[in-house]
Amino acid sequence: MQDLREALSQAVDEDEFAALSREAQLSRWQQQAQFCHCCASPLQPHAEEAIARECTHCGHVHYPPVSPCIIVLITKGDQCLLAHAANFAPGRYSTLAGFIEPGETAEQAVAREVREEVGIEVTNIRYFKSQSWPFPHSLMLGFFAEYAGGELQPDGVEILAADWFSADKMPYMPPSFSISRQLIEHFLTGRIND
């Protein structure tokens, strides 16, 4: 996993990043997708669809999973909210993120994840862009949102610390290839509303 993160961090552009991400996700899925989840029979490569596998017994066609996630940069005036997650390198801060639950819209997931992770409410949720993220097989849907109320209270499980940062006092941030860094860079350059 660390080798993949290193390779992604050295990608020369978004096309190379996307190709590495795709390759990693397909490789992991092919290693893990050996048996049909309907009848437990062995899977074989599909005759016509390169990324699919077909059950040798029931014929069910299996495709690599994609898990939709949200990632959000929250602003409050001239500050943005960044958090230190339990799995981050020491001192690294980033935007908040989480999986979309069944029956939720992406915007509902933004509000819920923010509330659960740091205890505040947000408003004016708006889409930014998406990025494939191979940890493990996510599609990150990026958003901006504005602070609407509440006191910052990191959950202490996923999020260990959170604070408001101004452009002149930013912490150690995620690598440039990540959508989280792109959200932050839009804030730093005043392009959030572009």
N, C-alpha and C positions, 0 to 999 in steps of 0.2 A: 504494500500500500504506500509506503514511504517513497519507493522508487517511482511510482506513478505520480505522486505529488511533485517530486523533483522534476520529472520529465515535463509535466504540465507547466511548472513554473518557468521552464526554459523554452516554452513554445514561442516561436517568433511572431505569430499573429493569431487572430481568432480562428482562422481556417485550420491551422495546425493544431490548435487547442481542441477544436471540435473533432478532428480526425483522431487524435489520441484518445479523447473521451469516448468516442464511438467504439474504437478498437478495444479499449479496456472493458467497456460494458458488455460487448458481444463475447469477448473471450471469457469473462467471468460467467456469463450466462451459459455458454456452451459447456463449461466445466461442471456447472451445477445442474443443468437440465438434462439428466440422463434417463429419467423415468416419467411417465405420464402421471399427472396429478389427478386424472379421472379414474384410471384403472391400474396404475403402477407398473404397466408394461414398459419395456425399453422404448426409447425414442430413437429415430433415425433422421438424418437430414431430409428436409422436404425436397421433392423432385423439382419444384418450380420456383420456390421462394428461398433465396439464399440465407436469409436470417431466421427462417422458421425451422421447426422440427415437427415430425409427425409420429404419432403413436403407431407402433407395429401391430397392435391388437385392435384398438377401437377406432383408429384413424383420426383422433382429435389432433388438430394442428395447434402447436404452441409457439408463442412469440416472446421475444425478450420483454421483461417487464419495464415499465417506465413509471416512476412514482412522482406525481406532481407535488412540488413544494413551493412555498412562498419565501421570499427574502425581502426585507424592507428596511429602508433608511427613514427614520423619523426625525423631523426637524421641529425646533421650537425657537422661533426667531432666527438669530444668526448662529444657532448651535444645532448639532446633530447628536442623536443618541447612539452610542456604541457600547458593546458589551463584551465581557470576557467569559467565554464558555469553558466548561470543565475540560473539554478535549483540546483546547487551544494551547499553543506554545506559550511559555511564560511571557507576560506583558502584552500579548497580542489582543487587540480589540477589533470587533467587526460589527456588522449589521445583524439584526435578529433574523432567524429563519426557522421554518418548521414544515412538517408534512401537512398537506390538505387532507382532512378527514372525509369519509364518505358522507354525501349529502350536503357538503359545504361548497360555497363559491370560494374563489381565491380571495376575494375581498373579506369574506367572513373569516377565513383562515388567518388573514393578516391581523384583524382585530382580536381574535381569540388567542393567537400565539403571543402577541404583544402583552395582552392582559395576563396570560398564564406565566410568561417568562419574566416580566418586569413590573407588572401590576398597574400599568397606566392604560388610558383610553386614547384612541387615535381617531382622526377625522380626515377628510379630503384624501382618501386612498386613491392613488392613480398609478396605472401600469407604466413601467419603464421599458423592459425588454426581457427576454428569456435566455437561458444558457443551459445546455446539457451539462450535467455534473455527475461524474462517475462514482460517487461515494454514497450508496452503492450503484444506483441506477436512477438518478433523479433528473427531473426537468425543473430547474429553478425559474420561477416566475417572479421577476423583480418589480418592486413597487416603491413609491415614495408615499409618505403619510405625514400628517401634522399632529403634534401633541394636542390632546383635547382635555386632559385632566388626570389627576391622581398623583401619587407619590411613587418615585422609583423604589421598587422592592424586588431585587433579583430573587428568583425562586430558590437559590442555593443548591440546586441539583444540576440543571442544565446551564444556568447562568450564575456565575459566582460573583460578578461585579458588573455594574453598568453606570454610566455617567454621561452628562452632556458635555460636548467638546466643541470649541470654536475653531475656525480655520487656522488660527495661529498657534493652537495648542493641541495638535492631534497626537494620539498615541501610536504605538507600533501597530501597523495596519496589515490587512491581508495582501497577498501578492497581486500584481497588476493584472494578471490573466483572469482573475475571479470577478464574477458579477458584483460581489459585495464591494470590491475596490472600485468598480466602475460607478456604482451608486455613490460612493463617497467622493470620487473625483468630480462627478456632476455637482455635488454640493459645494465642493471646494472652489470650483470654477464658476459658480453661480448659474449653472445651466439646468437646475431642477425643473423649471417650467418650460424647457425647450421641447 
